[in-house]
Amino acid sequence: MSKKEDIKENLLNLNSYLQALLTALIALIGFTFSVFCDIIKTSLSVGIVGIKKQG
Protein backbone atom coordinates (compact mmCIF):
# COMPACT_ATOMS: atom_id res chain seq x y z
CA MET A 1 0.00 0.00 0.00
CA SER A 2 2.74 2.46 0.98
CA LYS A 3 4.62 1.53 -2.21
CA LYS A 4 1.64 2.64 -4.30
CA GLU A 5 1.36 5.88 -2.32
CA ASP A 6 5.07 6.54 -2.84
CA ILE A 7 4.67 6.12 -6.60
CA LYS A 8 1.62 8.37 -6.56
CA GLU A 9 3.53 11.01 -4.59
CA ASN A 10 6.48 10.83 -6.99
CA LEU A 11 4.15 11.23 -9.98
CA LEU A 12 2.53 14.27 -8.39
CA ASN A 13 5.95 15.81 -7.71
CA LEU A 14 7.06 15.06 -11.27
CA ASN A 15 3.84 16.58 -12.64
CA SER A 16 4.27 19.83 -10.70
CA TYR A 17 7.96 19.94 -11.69
CA LEU A 18 7.07 19.51 -15.37
CA GLN A 19 4.39 22.21 -15.12
CA ALA A 20 6.91 24.63 -13.60
CA LEU A 21 9.43 23.76 -16.32
CA LEU A 22 6.82 24.29 -19.05
CA THR A 23 5.78 27.63 -17.56
CA ALA A 24 9.41 28.77 -17.43
CA LEU A 25 9.95 27.63 -21.02
CA ILE A 26 6.86 29.50 -22.26
CA ALA A 27 7.96 32.64 -20.41
CA LEU A 28 11.44 32.38 -21.90
CA ILE A 29 10.06 31.88 -25.43
CA GLY A 30 7.71 34.84 -24.97
CA PHE A 31 10.52 37.05 -23.72
CA THR A 32 12.86 35.99 -26.54
CA PHE A 33 10.10 36.58 -29.09
CA SER A 34 9.36 40.09 -27.82
CA VAL A 35 13.07 41.00 -27.82
CA PHE A 36 13.39 39.56 -31.33
CA CYS A 37 10.39 41.63 -32.49
CA ASP A 38 11.93 44.78 -30.98
CA ILE A 39 15.20 44.09 -32.80
CA ILE A 40 13.33 43.58 -36.11
CA LYS A 41 11.32 46.79 -35.60
CA THR A 42 14.48 48.76 -34.80
CA SER A 43 16.41 47.38 -37.76
CA LEU A 44 13.45 48.02 -40.09
CA SER A 45 13.04 51.62 -38.96
CA VAL A 46 16.81 52.20 -39.20
CA GLY A 47 16.78 50.64 -42.68
CA ILE A 48 13.86 52.81 -43.82
CA VAL A 49 15.57 55.95 -42.47
CA GLY A 50 18.78 54.91 -44.27
CA ILE A 51 16.89 54.40 -47.55
CA LYS A 52 15.15 57.79 -47.19
CA LYS A 53 18.50 59.53 -46.56
CA GLN A 54 20.02 57.94 -49.66
CA GLY A 55 17.06 58.80 -51.94
Backbone as CSV, one residue per row, in Angstrom:
resi,resn,N_x,N_y,N_z,CA_x,CA_y,CA_z,C_x,C_y,C_z
1,MET,0.834,-1.204,0.000,0.000,0.000,0.000,0.871,1.257,0.000
2,SER,1.873,1.278,0.893,2.737,2.459,0.982,3.565,2.614,-0.303
3,LYS,3.869,1.491,-0.959,4.624,1.534,-2.209,3.810,2.275,-3.273
4,LYS,2.522,1.962,-3.347,1.642,2.637,-4.301,1.549,4.122,-3.997
5,GLU,1.446,4.475,-2.725,1.357,5.878,-2.319,2.651,6.620,-2.657
6,ASP,3.782,5.941,-2.493,5.074,6.543,-2.843,5.130,6.863,-4.323
7,ILE,4.686,5.919,-5.153,4.674,6.116,-6.600,3.751,7.272,-6.958
8,LYS,2.586,7.303,-6.315,1.620,8.372,-6.558,2.218,9.732,-6.196
9,GLU,2.893,9.780,-5.062,3.534,11.015,-4.592,4.619,11.460,-5.572
10,ASN,5.422,10.513,-6.032,6.483,10.825,-6.994,5.905,11.355,-8.296
11,LEU,4.804,10.767,-8.750,4.151,11.230,-9.981,3.610,12.640,-9.814
12,LEU,3.042,12.927,-8.653,2.532,14.274,-8.392,3.666,15.294,-8.383
13,ASN,4.785,14.924,-7.741,5.950,15.808,-7.711,6.497,16.049,-9.111
14,LEU,6.560,14.971,-9.902,7.055,15.060,-11.274,6.139,15.954,-12.097
15,ASN,4.831,15.789,-11.907,3.844,16.578,-12.641,3.999,18.068,-12.338
16,SER,4.128,18.425,-11.068,4.275,19.832,-10.698,5.613,20.379,-11.200
17,TYR,6.651,19.537,-11.178,7.960,19.938,-11.692,7.877,20.214,-13.190
18,LEU,7.205,19.336,-13.928,7.066,19.509,-15.372,6.246,20.751,-15.704
19,GLN,5.202,21.011,-14.913,4.389,22.211,-15.119,5.218,23.474,-14.908
20,ALA,6.048,23.471,-13.878,6.912,24.627,-13.601,7.919,24.821,-14.735
21,LEU,8.465,23.730,-15.221,9.427,23.758,-16.318,8.783,24.305,-17.586
22,LEU,7.561,23.840,-17.866,6.821,24.286,-19.047,6.505,25.770,-18.955
23,THR,6.089,26.212,-17.778,5.781,27.628,-17.562,7.024,28.487,-17.791
24,ALA,8.148,28.044,-17.261,9.408,28.774,-17.434,9.803,28.826,-18.901
25,LEU,9.611,27.712,-19.604,9.952,27.631,-21.024,9.094,28.582,-21.843
26,ILE,7.791,28.604,-21.554,6.864,29.497,-22.260,7.234,30.959,-22.001
27,ALA,7.562,31.271,-20.750,7.958,32.644,-20.405,9.231,33.034,-21.152
28,LEU,10.181,32.117,-21.215,11.443,32.375,-21.905,11.220,32.592,-23.392
29,ILE,10.373,31.751,-24.005,10.059,31.885,-25.427,9.361,33.211,-25.686
30,GLY,8.420,33.570,-24.832,7.707,34.835,-24.974,8.642,36.023,-24.874
31,PHE,9.551,35.976,-23.917,10.519,37.053,-23.724,11.445,37.162,-24.935
32,THR,11.968,36.026,-25.386,12.862,35.994,-26.542,12.153,36.532,-27.775
33,PHE,10.888,36.144,-27.938,10.103,36.580,-29.091,9.901,38.091,-29.078
34,SER,9.592,38.640,-27.907,9.361,40.091,-27.818,10.656,40.865,-28.088
35,VAL,11.771,40.364,-27.565,13.068,40.998,-27.816,13.395,40.927,-29.304
36,PHE,13.133,39.771,-29.903,13.386,39.558,-31.325,12.546,40.524,-32.168
37,CYS,11.275,40.691,-31.791,10.391,41.629,-32.487,10.908,43.063,-32.365
38,ASP,11.364,43.430,-31.184,11.926,44.775,-30.975,13.141,44.997,-31.874
39,ILE,14.000,43.985,-31.962,15.200,44.086,-32.803,14.798,44.261,-34.268
40,ILE,13.804,43.479,-34.718,13.332,43.576,-36.106,12.756,44.961,-36.368
41,LYS,11.912,45.450,-35.442,11.320,46.789,-35.602,12.402,47.857,-35.696
42,THR,13.387,47.776,-34.818,14.476,48.758,-34.800,15.255,48.711,-36.103
43,SER,15.616,47.502,-36.538,16.411,47.383,-37.761,15.606,47.829,-38.977
44,LEU,14.301,47.567,-38.985,13.450,48.021,-40.092,13.387,49.537,-40.140
45,SER,13.146,50.146,-38.984,13.041,51.616,-38.960,14.375,52.254,-39.315
46,VAL,15.479,51.683,-38.853,16.812,52.200,-39.204,17.039,52.038,-40.701
47,GLY,16.647,50.892,-41.245,16.785,50.639,-42.678,15.964,51.610,-43.515
48,ILE,14.731,51.879,-43.094,13.860,52.808,-43.815,14.445,54.218,-43.776
49,VAL,14.945,54.621,-42.600,15.572,55.947,-42.474,16.798,56.026,-43.379
50,GLY,17.592,54.947,-43.411,18.780,54.912,-44.268,18.411,55.030,-45.733
51,ILE,17.353,54.339,-46.160,16.889,54.402,-47.545,16.401,55.806,-47.885
52,LYS,15.670,56.427,-46.970,15.153,57.789,-47.190,16.300,58.792,-47.321
53,LYS,17.347,58.609,-46.508,18.502,59.530,-46.560,19.238,59.398,-47.891
54,GLN,19.324,58.176,-48.388,20.021,57.939,-49.655,19.234,58.560,-50.820
55,GLY,17.904,58.402,-50.808,17.062,58.805,-51.937,16.912,60.285,-52.121
